[in-house]
């Protein structure tokens, strides 16, 4: 067994085991959580880079059998060209968001325990080669997310978490029922063995029923309309330092898992032969694309607007999977993979930018962003770049993902899908342009009477975190008054917090230029599963 093989279980086990340390050490030493989480996520990122270099250099997958058991009875972990894109995204975003929470909050040992547990669950989703253990890691991820959402201020956060818990439990149950039907028909849970057993299974009715349950379960997990209702509330009510993590990674990992089942477990040829399979997936995706963008356009609260945007963007990924099933399109699958990674990075950066603006002067609605470019030009510029990438303006990564998906739809002669992509881009431009217009072309309100000065910090300023371990209050009087009067210096923001948002914007542009490279890296995987 090589050291590279050992990286697979370590990437999952280390964050889950480390999640116990903040609470355990907190019994003797205060505020140990961030140090533990920081060391853990940094080590995970380094390990992910090392594993990715091996996978992409060799052009083949790396596998590990836990306990040495055969795949039929044991648990197998797999790192290939597709899964490593998600592993790199998870570790990079987890490290970046954690750096923001050092100053921006929330803090507290219990927060960092849930943070590490969520990271471990996401990496498990990315690396598992077993459909039952995929369920286990989906539940670990969901439980940690429920806790993080509920840690927000006020009863609204608890209600949002409860809604997410109810719908998430239903989705997990649907997926598990689907897995049970497939297991009854094949007698195995290993993904590679299922791929061989499903086409020749005696009871195709059981397989088809299992597929139906799995599709519905993932439609909830990926927040597809009309099963999306948990997502806007969860994103809006979660603490500002939590939303970037769950928005960038939770549904992204679920969308990856759905794509993994399509291409690795059931197979393109098999699903193409299943009546209406492609039509159902295409319809779910396209309807979500249009519904999500329309709902985003009419929102006034920025976090909620971006949440509905995620419904649309993930709908685009699901539609791409439908194109893959309908036309065996490698191009559409490349677009789905790039869009998953690009959207995760873009949404992490946007929600970090929103958190920064909210911390600065409690601006949470589109109208309250008026004059932002004048008072915080660096932060506003980073947000603008991320918004343009979300729209699909080159050279942002959003353009590359949409281009490949649209090209795949055209090559497969699925013209309605191409039309939906074009229309959704126009609608995305509509709500992004509203925010850009407010930041750059609408002057902020002016003070009408003198008021007490608030703590001052610029984009290049620095500030120490408070010792309370709590996230800055959303209804801080100074911040609220400043937002009304146009004072754009209501709360301190450190240079590091701004730098993280800027790095996300630069990353979105860099990934746009690297689109062709990503397509080449995926080529060995596509050759195996589609051709």
C-alpha positions in Angstrom: 0.0 0.0 0.0 1.5 3.3 -1.1 1.4 6.6 0.7 -0.8 8.0 -2.1 -3.4 5.3 -1.4 -3.4 6.3 2.3 -4.2 9.9 1.4 -7.8 8.8 0.5 -8.9 7.6 3.9 -6.9 10.3 5.6 -8.7 13.1 3.7 -12.0 11.9 5.1 -11.0 10.6 8.6 -8.8 13.5 9.6 -11.4 16.3 9.6 -14.1 14.0 11.2 -11.7 13.0 14.0 -10.4 16.6 14.3 -14.0 17.8 14.8 -13.9 16.4 18.3 -10.8 18.4 19.3 -12.3 22.0 19.5 -14.9 20.8 22.1 -12.5 18.5 23.9 -9.7 21.1 24.1 -12.2 23.8 24.9 -12.7 22.2 28.3 -9.3 23.5 29.3 -8.3 26.2 26.8 -10.5 28.9 25.4 -10.7 29.7 21.6 -8.8 26.6 20.4 -11.3 25.9 17.6 -9.9 28.1 14.9 -6.4 26.9 15.3 -7.4 23.3 15.1 -9.7 23.9 12.1 -7.0 26.1 10.4 -4.3 23.5 10.7 -6.7 20.7 9.6 -8.1 22.5 6.5 -4.6 23.6 5.4 -3.3 20.1 5.7 -6.3 18.8 3.7 -5.7 21.3 1.0 -2.0 20.3 0.7 -3.0 16.6 0.7 -5.6 17.3 -2.0 -3.0 18.9 -4.2 -0.6 16.0 -3.7 -3.3 13.5 -4.6 -4.5 15.5 -7.6 -1.0 15.7 -9.0 -0.8 11.9 -8.9 -4.2 11.4 -10.5 -3.7 13.9 -13.3 -0.1 13.0 -13.9 -0.9 9.3 -14.2 -4.2 9.8 -16.0 -5.8 7.0 -14.0 -7.7 6.6 -10.8 -6.3 5.9 -7.3 -8.3 3.5 -5.2 -8.2 2.3 -1.6 -10.0 -0.7 0.0 -10.7 0.0 3.7 -9.5 -3.1 5.7 -8.4 -4.8 2.6 -11.9 -6.3 2.0 -13.2 -7.0 -1.5 -15.5 -4.3 -3.0 -18.5 -6.6 -2.7 -18.4 -6.5 1.1 -16.1 -3.7 2.0 -15.8 0.1 1.4 -13.9 1.4 -1.5 -12.6 4.9 -2.0 -11.9 6.3 -5.4 -10.1 9.4 -6.6 -10.3 10.0 -10.4 -10.2 13.0 -12.7 -13.8 14.0 -11.9 -13.8 13.5 -8.2 -10.5 15.4 -7.7 -12.0 18.6 -9.1 -14.6 18.5 -6.3 -12.0 17.5 -3.6 -9.8 20.5 -4.6 -12.8 22.8 -4.5 -13.9 21.6 -1.1 -10.5 21.9 0.5 -9.7 25.3 -1.1 -13.1 26.9 -0.2 -13.1 25.4 3.3 -9.6 26.9 3.9 -10.6 30.3 2.4 -13.9 30.7 4.3 -12.2 29.6 7.5 -9.6 32.4 7.0 -12.5 34.9 6.7 -14.2 33.6 9.9 -11.0 34.5 11.9 -12.1 38.1 11.8 -15.6 38.0 10.4 -17.1 35.3 12.6 -19.0 33.3 13.7 -16.6 31.8 16.3 -16.8 29.4 19.1 -15.6 25.8 19.5 -18.9 24.2 18.6 -18.9 26.2 15.3 -15.5 24.8 14.3 -16.6 21.3 15.3 -19.6 21.5 12.9 -17.3 23.1 10.3 -14.8 20.2 10.3 -17.6 17.7 10.3 -19.1 19.3 7.3 -15.8 19.3 5.5 -15.2 15.6 6.2 -18.7 14.7 5.0 -18.2 16.6 1.7 -14.8 14.9 1.1 -16.5 11.6 1.8 -19.2 12.3 -0.8 -16.5 13.2 -3.3 -14.3 10.1 -2.8 -16.6 7.2 -1.9 -17.1 4.3 -4.3 -20.0 2.8 -2.6 -23.7 4.0 -3.0 -24.6 3.2 0.7 -21.7 5.1 2.1 -22.6 7.9 -0.2 -25.8 8.0 1.8 -23.8 8.0 5.1 -21.7 11.0 4.0 -24.7 12.9 2.6 -26.2 12.6 6.1 -23.0 13.7 7.9 -23.0 16.7 5.6 -26.6 17.4 6.2 -26.5 17.1 10.0 -23.5 19.5 10.1 -25.3 21.9 7.8 -28.5 21.9 9.9 -26.5 22.9 13.0 -24.6 25.6 11.2 -27.8 27.1 9.7 -29.5 27.0 13.1 -26.6 28.9 14.7 -27.9 32.1 13.1 -29.6 34.9 15.0 -33.2 34.7 16.0 -36.0 32.2 15.6 -35.9 32.6 11.8 -32.6 30.6 11.7 -34.1 27.8 13.7 -37.2 27.7 11.4 -35.0 27.7 8.3 -32.9 24.8 9.7 -36.0 22.9 10.6 -37.4 23.3 7.1 -34.1 22.1 5.7 -34.0 19.2 8.1 -37.5 18.0 7.1 -36.9 18.2 3.4 -33.4 16.9 3.7 -34.6 13.9 5.6 -37.2 13.2 3.0 -34.6 13.5 0.3 -32.2 11.1 2.1 -35.0 8.6 2.6 -35.9 8.7 -1.1 -32.3 8.1 -2.1 -32.0 5.3 0.4 -35.1 3.6 -0.8 -33.8 3.9 -4.4 -30.5 2.3 -3.3 -32.5 -0.5 -1.6 -34.3 -1.3 -4.8 -31.1 -1.4 -6.8 -29.4 -3.6 -4.2 -32.4 -6.0 -4.3 -31.9 -6.3 -8.1 -28.1 -6.6 -8.1 -26.9 -7.8 -4.7 -24.1 -5.2 -4.5 -23.5 -1.6 -3.4 -20.1 -1.0 -5.0 -20.4 1.5 -7.8 -18.1 -0.3 -10.2 -19.8 -3.6 -9.6 -23.2 -2.0 -10.0 -22.2 -0.7 -13.3 -21.6 -4.2 -14.5 -24.6 -5.8 -12.8 -27.4 -3.3 -13.7 -27.7 -4.0 -17.4 -28.0 -7.7 -16.9 -30.2 -7.6 -13.8 -33.3 -9.9 -14.0 -35.7 -7.3 -12.5 -35.4 -4.2 -14.5 -38.5 -2.9 -12.8 -36.7 -2.7 -9.5 -33.8 -0.8 -11.2 -36.2 1.7 -12.9 -38.0 2.2 -9.6 -34.7 2.8 -7.8 -33.6 5.3 -10.5 -36.9 7.2 -10.0 -36.5 7.4 -6.2 -32.8 8.5 -6.5 -33.7 11.3 -9.0 -36.3 12.7 -6.7 -34.0 12.5 -3.7 -31.3 14.4 -5.5 -33.8 16.9 -6.9 -34.3 18.0 -3.3 -30.6 17.8 -2.3 -29.6 19.9 -5.3 -32.5 22.3 -4.7 -34.4 21.9 -8.0 -37.7 23.7 -8.5 -40.2 23.2 -6.9 -38.3 21.2 -4.3 -35.9 24.1 -3.7 -37.8 25.8 -0.8 -35.2 25.0 1.8 -32.4 26.7 0.1 -33.3 30.4 0.1 -34.3 30.4 3.7 -31.2 28.4 4.7 -28.8 30.7 2.8 -30.6 33.9 4.1 -30.8 32.9 7.8 -27.4 31.2 8.2 -24.7 33.4 9.8 -22.8 35.5 7.2 -19.7 33.4 7.7 -21.5 30.1 7.2 -23.5 30.9 4.0 -20.4 31.0 1.8 -19.4 27.5 2.8 -22.8 25.9 2.4 -23.7 27.8 -0.7 -20.4 26.9 -2.4 -20.2 23.3 -1.4 -23.2 21.5 -0.1 -25.4 21.4 -3.2 -22.3 21.2 -5.3 -21.3 18.0 -3.7 -24.8 16.6 -4.2 -24.9 17.6 -7.8 -21.5 15.9 -8.2 -22.9 12.8 -6.6 -25.8 12.7 -9.0 -23.5 13.1 -11.9 -21.3 10.3 -10.6 -24.3 7.9 -10.3 -25.4 8.8 -13.9 -22.0 8.2 -15.6 -20.4 5.6 -13.3 -23.2 3.5 -11.8 -26.1 3.4 -14.2 -24.2 4.4 -17.3 -25.1 6.5 -20.3 -26.0 3.6 -22.6 -28.4 2.1 -20.0 -30.1 5.4 -19.1 -30.5 6.2 -22.7 -32.5 3.0 -23.1 -34.7 3.8 -20.1 -38.0 5.4 -21.3 -38.2 9.1 -20.6 -35.1 9.2 -18.4 -33.4 11.9 -20.4 -36.6 13.9 -20.8 -37.3 13.9 -17.0 -33.8 15.0 -16.2 -33.8 17.7 -18.9 -37.2 19.0 -17.8 -36.2 19.2 -14.1 -33.0 21.1 -15.0 -34.5 23.5 -17.6 -37.5 24.4 -15.4 -35.2 25.1 -12.5 -33.0 27.3 -14.6 -35.9 29.5 -15.6 -37.7 29.5 -12.3 -34.6 30.2 -10.3 -33.6 33.2 -12.5 -37.1 34.7 -12.5 -37.3 34.4 -8.7 -33.8 35.9 -8.4 -34.8 38.9 -10.5 -37.7 39.9 -8.2 -35.7 39.7 -4.9 -34.7 42.8 -2.9 -32.5 41.0 -0.3 -29.1 40.2 -1.7 -28.5 36.9 0.0 -31.9 35.7 -1.0 -31.3 36.8 -4.6 -28.1 34.8 -4.7 -29.8 31.8 -3.2 -32.4 31.7 -6.0 -29.5 32.2 -8.4 -28.1 28.9 -7.1 -31.4 27.2 -7.9 -30.9 28.3 -11.5 -27.2 27.5 -11.8 -27.6 24.0 -10.4 -30.5 23.6 -12.8 -28.0 24.2 -15.6 -25.8 21.4 -14.3 -28.8 19.0 -14.1 -29.8 20.0 -17.6 -26.3 19.3 -18.8 -26.6 15.8 -17.3 -29.8 15.4 -19.3 -27.9 16.4 -22.4 -25.3 13.7 -21.6 -28.0 11.1 -21.3 -29.9 12.1 -24.4 -26.9 12.6 -26.7 -23.9 10.9 -25.0 -22.3 14.3 -25.1 -18.8 14.6 -23.7 -18.9 18.3 -24.3 -22.0 18.8 -22.0 -20.4 16.7 -19.3 -17.2 18.9 -19.4 -19.5 21.9 -19.1 -21.2 20.4 -16.1 -17.9 19.7 -14.4 -16.5 23.1 -15.0 -19.7 24.8 -14.0 -19.8 22.9 -10.8 -16.3 24.0 -9.8 -16.7 27.5 -11.2 -20.1 28.1 -9.6 -18.8 26.9 -6.2 -15.9 29.3 -6.3 -18.0 32.2 -7.6 -20.7 31.7 -5.0 -18.1 31.4 -2.2 -16.6 34.8 -3.3 -20.0 36.5 -3.7 -21.3 35.4 -0.3 -18.0 36.4 1.3 -18.4 39.8 -0.3 -22.0 40.1 0.9 -20.8 39.1 4.4 -18.1 41.8 4.2 -20.5 44.5 3.2 -23.0 43.5 5.8 -20.3 43.6 8.5 -19.1 47.0 7.2 -22.3 48.9 7.4 -25.2 46.4 7.7 -26.3 46.7 4.1 -28.4 43.7 3.1 -30.7 44.8 0.4 -29.9 45.8 -3.2 -30.8 49.5 -2.5 -28.5 49.6 0.5 -25.5 48.8 -1.9 -25.8 52.3 -3.3 -22.4 54.0 -3.5 -20.4 51.0 -2.5 -17.9 51.4 -5.3 -17.0 54.8 -4.0 -16.5 53.9 -0.4 -15.1 50.4 -0.8 -13.7 50.2 -4.4 -11.7 47.0 -4.0 -14.5 45.0 -2.5 -17.0 46.4 -5.0 -14.6 45.6 -7.9 -14.2 42.0 -6.7 -18.0 41.6 -6.3 -18.5 43.0 -9.8 -16.0 40.5 -11.3 -17.8 37.7 -9.6 -21.2 38.9 -10.7 -20.0 39.1 -14.3 -18.6 35.6 -14.1 -21.9 34.4 -12.8 -23.7 36.0 -15.8 -21.3 34.3 -18.2 -19.1 37.2 -19.4 -15.7 36.0 -20.6 -13.1 35.4 -19.4 -14.9 34.3 -16.3 -15.4 30.7 -15.5 -19.2 31.0 -15.8 -18.8 31.7 -19.5 -16.7 28.5 -20.0 -19.2 26.2 -18.3 -22.2 27.6 -20.1 -20.4 27.5 -23.4 -19.6 23.8 -23.1 -23.1 23.0 -22.0 -24.7 25.0 -24.8 -22.4 23.6 -27.3 -23.2 20.1 -26.2 -26.9 20.8 -26.5 -26.4 22.2 -30.0 -24.3 19.1 -31.0 -27.1 16.9 -29.7 -29.7 19.0 -31.5 -31.5 19.8 -28.2 -32.4 23.3 -29.3 -34.8 24.1 -26.4 -32.0 23.5 -23.9 -29.8 26.0 -25.8 -32.6 28.5 -25.8 -33.1 28.1 -22.1 -29.4 28.7 -21.5 -29.5 31.9 -23.5 -32.7 33.2 -21.8 -31.4 32.4 -18.3 -28.2 34.3 -19.2 -30.3 37.4 -20.0 -32.2 37.1 -16.8 -29.0 36.6 -14.8 -27.7 39.8 -16.3 -30.9 41.5 -15.2 -30.4 40.9 -11.5 -26.6 41.2 -11.6 -27.0 44.6 -13.4 -29.3 45.8 -10.7 -26.6 45.3 -8.1 -23.9 46.7 -10.3 -26.0 49.8 -11.0 -26.5 50.4 -7.3 -22.8 50.0 -6.5 -21.4 52.1 -9.4 -24.0 54.5 -10.6 -26.3 55.3 -7.6 -25.0 57.7 -5.0 -25.4 56.7 -1.4 -27.7 58.6 1.0 -26.2 61.7 2.7 -26.3 62.3 6.4 -29.0 64.7 7.5 -27.8 65.4 11.0 -24.6 64.9 13.0 -24.1 61.5 14.7 -21.5 59.8 16.8 -18.5 58.5 14.8 -18.3 54.8 14.2 -15.2 52.6 14.2 -13.4 53.4 10.9 -11.8 50.9 8.6 -11.0 51.0 5.0 -10.3 48.2 2.5 -6.7 48.3 3.7 -7.5 48.5 7.4 -7.1 45.9 10.0 -9.2 44.9 13.0 -9.0 42.5 15.9 -11.8 40.1 16.5 -13.8 40.6 19.6 -13.4 38.3 22.6 -17.0 37.2 22.8 -16.8 34.5 20.2 -20.0 35.6 18.6 -20.7 37.0 15.2 -21.1 40.7 15.0 -24.7 41.6 15.7 -26.8 42.3 12.6 -28.8 45.0 14.2 -26.0 47.0 15.7 -27.3 50.5 16.1 -24.2 52.2 14.6 -24.3 50.0 11.6 -28.0 50.4 11.0 -27.8 54.2 11.3 -24.8 54.3 9.1 -26.6 52.3 6.4 -29.5 54.8 6.5 -27.3 57.9 6.5 -24.7 56.8 4.0 -21.8 56.4 6.5 -19.8 53.6 4.9 -17.5 53.0 7.9 -19.8 51.4 10.5 -17.7 48.4 11.5 -14.1 47.4 11.0 -13.0 45.1 8.1 -9.5 43.7 7.9 -7.3 43.6 4.9 -7.3 39.8 5.0 -11.1 39.7 4.7 -11.0 41.8 1.6 -8.1 39.9 0.2 -10.1 36.6 0.3 -12.9 38.1 -1.8 -10.4 39.4 -4.2 -8.7 36.0 -4.5 -12.0 34.4 -5.2 -12.6 36.9 -8.1 -9.1 36.3 -9.5 -9.7 32.6 -9.2 -12.9 32.9 -11.2 -11.0 34.6 -14.0 -8.1 32.2 -13.8 -10.4 29.2 -14.1 -12.0 30.8 -17.1 -8.6 30.8 -18.8 -8.0 27.2 -17.6 -11.2 25.8 -19.1 -9.4 24.0 -21.9 -6.9 22.5 -19.5 -9.7 21.2 -17.3 -11.3 19.6 -20.4 -8.0 17.9 -21.2 -7.7 16.6 -17.6 -11.1 15.1 -17.8 -10.4 13.3 -21.0 -9.3 9.9 -19.6 -12.4 9.8 -17.4 -14.7 10.7 -20.3 -13.1 8.1 -22.5 -13.8 5.4 -20.0 -17.4 6.3 -19.0 -18.9 7.7 -22.1 -17.2 6.2 -25.1 
